[in-house]
Amino acid sequence: MKRIIFSFLVIFVMSCGSRSELKGTRINILFRDSVLIPHQYALLFVRDSGIVVAPGFYDAPGSPLFIPNGNIFRVYHAGDGKSKGMFFGGLIGGAAGMGTTIAIGVSQGGNTGGGEGVGFTAAIVAVPSIALGMIIGYNLAHDEDEYDLERSHDRYELGGYAKYPDHEPPELQKIK
């Protein structure tokens, strides 16, 4: 029991740390014609008609390029915004599972002559509720790092992560 509590404590403490790359310029772009595999770039500037990016980490070094909004399906910043939702979803699911376990234990404990089988019944109900809480939390958290460039509010928010958030330098204005 001490090991389990210690493990949860270690996981909790590790998830509380700040991650510097969340404030970085690294983005993943999911193109309209791709097979759901995003491509990584460094965000330089956000225009109304598209974005100016530098080649990503896995690309050969090269000059910046302009990607029009029409070619982009979604833009993801840092790629791990769902970890917080997964954690809180798991926490809510765990609380629901514990509540279910306690409710079953209290209601069934006196009827079975000592409580045999109550733990198994409670586990059957608790495990799916924990998993369901994690799935719900994971899916509710997707708005944190996902941007649709057709919406001006998303373009404004994404522009805050760009290397040049306020104004486009002259050397980038030449890129069409």
Secondary structure per residue as TSV (DSSP state, phi and psi in degrees):
chain	resnum	aa	ss	phi	psi
A	1	M	-	360.0	-39.3
A	2	K	H	-64.5	-36.3
A	3	R	H	-65.0	-40.2
A	4	I	H	-64.8	-46.9
A	5	I	H	-62.5	-42.5
A	6	F	H	-63.1	-39.8
A	7	S	H	-63.0	-45.2
A	8	F	H	-64.0	-37.3
A	9	L	H	-63.9	-42.9
A	10	V	H	-64.2	-43.6
A	11	I	H	-62.7	-42.4
A	12	F	H	-63.5	-46.5
A	13	V	H	-63.6	-39.6
A	14	M	H	-66.5	-32.5
A	15	S	H	-78.9	-12.0
A	16	C	T	-83.8	-12.4
A	17	G	S	-69.3	152.3
A	18	S	-	-83.1	150.1
A	19	R	-	-116.9	115.9
A	20	S	G	-68.0	-29.0
A	21	E	G	-71.8	-11.7
A	22	L	G	-66.1	-27.4
A	23	K	G	-93.8	1.8
A	24	G	S	-79.2	-177.3
A	25	T	S	-95.9	2.5
A	26	R	E	-72.0	127.7
A	27	I	E	-132.5	157.7
A	28	N	E	-115.5	130.1
A	29	I	E	-111.3	128.1
A	30	L	E	-101.8	111.3
A	31	F	E	-79.3	154.6
A	32	R	T	-63.3	-32.5
A	33	D	T	-98.1	10.3
A	34	S	S	-88.7	173.6
A	35	V	S	-104.7	53.1
A	36	L	S	59.2	31.6
A	37	I	-	-116.8	109.4
A	38	P	-	-73.1	155.7
A	39	H	E	-114.3	138.7
A	40	Q	E	-94.2	136.4
A	41	Y	E	-140.0	168.7
A	42	A	E	-103.0	122.9
A	43	L	E	-78.9	124.8
A	44	L	E	-101.8	-47.8
A	45	F	E	-156.9	148.5
A	46	V	E	-111.6	120.1
A	47	R	-	-101.5	168.7
A	48	D	S	-67.7	-28.8
A	49	S	S	-95.5	-8.6
A	50	G	E	169.1	-164.2
A	51	I	E	-129.1	150.6
A	52	V	E	-105.7	125.2
A	53	V	E	-129.6	157.9
A	54	A	E	-101.4	154.9
A	55	P	E	-55.2	146.9
A	56	G	-	-76.3	-178.7
A	57	F	T	-61.5	-37.5
A	58	Y	T	-90.0	-3.6
A	59	D	S	-89.3	160.5
A	60	A	-	-69.6	145.1
A	61	P	-	-57.8	140.4
A	62	G	-	-166.1	-174.6
A	63	S	-	-83.3	158.9
A	64	P	-	-62.3	156.6
A	65	L	E	-136.2	156.6
A	66	F	E	-102.4	131.0
A	67	I	E	-118.5	116.5
A	68	P	E	-69.3	153.0
A	69	N	G	-58.6	-31.6
A	70	G	G	-64.2	-23.2
A	71	N	G	-89.4	-10.6
A	72	I	E	-104.5	130.0
A	73	F	E	-88.0	-53.4
A	74	R	E	-146.7	154.5
A	75	V	E	-120.7	131.3
A	76	Y	E	-116.1	132.2
A	77	H	E	-98.9	123.9
A	78	A	S	68.1	-16.5
A	79	G	S	71.9	-0.5
A	80	D	-	-132.8	37.8
A	81	G	T	-73.7	-12.3
A	82	K	H	-82.7	-10.9
A	83	S	H	-63.2	-36.9
A	84	K	H	-67.2	-43.6
A	85	G	H	-65.1	-37.6
A	86	M	H	-63.9	-40.8
A	87	F	H	-65.2	-50.6
A	88	F	H	-69.0	-34.9
A	89	G	H	-62.2	-42.7
A	90	G	H	-64.8	-37.4
A	91	L	H	-64.8	-45.6
A	92	I	H	-65.2	-43.1
A	93	G	H	-63.4	-39.0
A	94	G	H	-64.3	-41.3
A	95	A	H	-64.6	-40.7
A	96	A	H	-64.8	-40.1
A	97	G	H	-65.1	-41.3
A	98	M	H	-64.1	-43.9
A	99	G	H	-60.7	-42.1
A	100	T	H	-63.9	-42.8
A	101	T	H	-62.3	-44.8
A	102	I	H	-65.6	-42.4
A	103	A	H	-62.6	-42.8
A	104	I	H	-67.5	-41.4
A	105	G	H	-62.3	-40.9
A	106	V	H	-70.5	-43.1
A	107	S	H	-75.7	-30.1
A	108	Q	H	-100.4	-16.5
A	109	G	H	-58.1	-44.0
A	110	G	T	-78.2	-19.6
A	111	N	T	-85.1	-17.1
A	112	T	T	-104.0	6.5
A	113	G	T	68.8	55.8
A	114	G	S	116.1	-10.0
A	115	G	-	89.7	16.9
A	116	E	T	-65.6	134.8
A	117	G	T	87.5	-14.3
A	118	V	H	-67.3	-42.5
A	119	G	H	-61.7	-40.1
A	120	F	H	-66.3	-44.0
A	121	T	H	-63.0	-43.3
A	122	A	H	-65.4	-38.0
A	123	A	H	-65.9	-37.1
A	124	I	H	-62.3	-35.9
A	125	V	H	-84.7	-36.2
A	126	A	H	-71.4	-42.2
A	127	V	H	-61.9	-46.5
A	128	P	H	-64.2	-33.5
A	129	S	H	-69.8	-34.0
A	130	I	H	-66.2	-45.7
A	131	A	H	-63.0	-41.5
A	132	L	H	-64.5	-40.4
A	133	G	H	-62.0	-39.7
A	134	M	H	-66.8	-40.7
A	135	I	H	-65.7	-44.7
A	136	I	H	-63.3	-45.9
A	137	G	H	-61.8	-39.4
A	138	Y	H	-62.7	-43.4
A	139	N	H	-78.4	-27.6
A	140	L	H	-75.7	-20.6
A	141	A	G	-88.4	3.7
A	142	H	G	-69.2	-17.1
A	143	D	G	-75.4	-14.1
A	144	E	G	-64.6	-37.3
A	145	D	S	-128.9	18.8
A	146	E	E	-113.2	130.9
A	147	Y	E	-128.3	137.4
A	148	D	-	-108.9	114.4
A	149	L	T	-72.5	-5.3
A	150	E	T	-75.2	-20.7
A	151	R	S	-97.7	130.2
A	152	S	H	-65.1	-34.1
A	153	H	H	-62.9	-41.5
A	154	D	H	-66.9	-38.7
A	155	R	H	-62.5	-40.6
A	156	Y	H	-64.3	-46.2
A	157	E	H	-63.4	-44.0
A	158	L	H	-64.8	-34.5
A	159	G	H	-60.5	-25.7
A	160	G	T	-66.9	-21.4
A	161	Y	T	-92.3	-7.7
A	162	A	S	-70.0	157.3
A	163	K	S	-64.1	-35.9
A	164	Y	S	-118.1	84.8
A	165	P	S	-76.2	-27.4
A	166	D	S	-94.9	-44.5
A	167	H	-	-144.5	150.3
A	168	E	-	-86.4	124.1
A	169	P	-	-66.2	155.5
A	170	P	H	-57.2	-36.6
A	171	E	H	-67.2	-26.2
A	172	L	H	-83.4	-26.0
A	173	Q	H	-65.5	-23.5
A	174	K	T	-74.1	-19.6
A	175	I	-	-79.0	121.3
A	176	K	-	-117.7	360.0
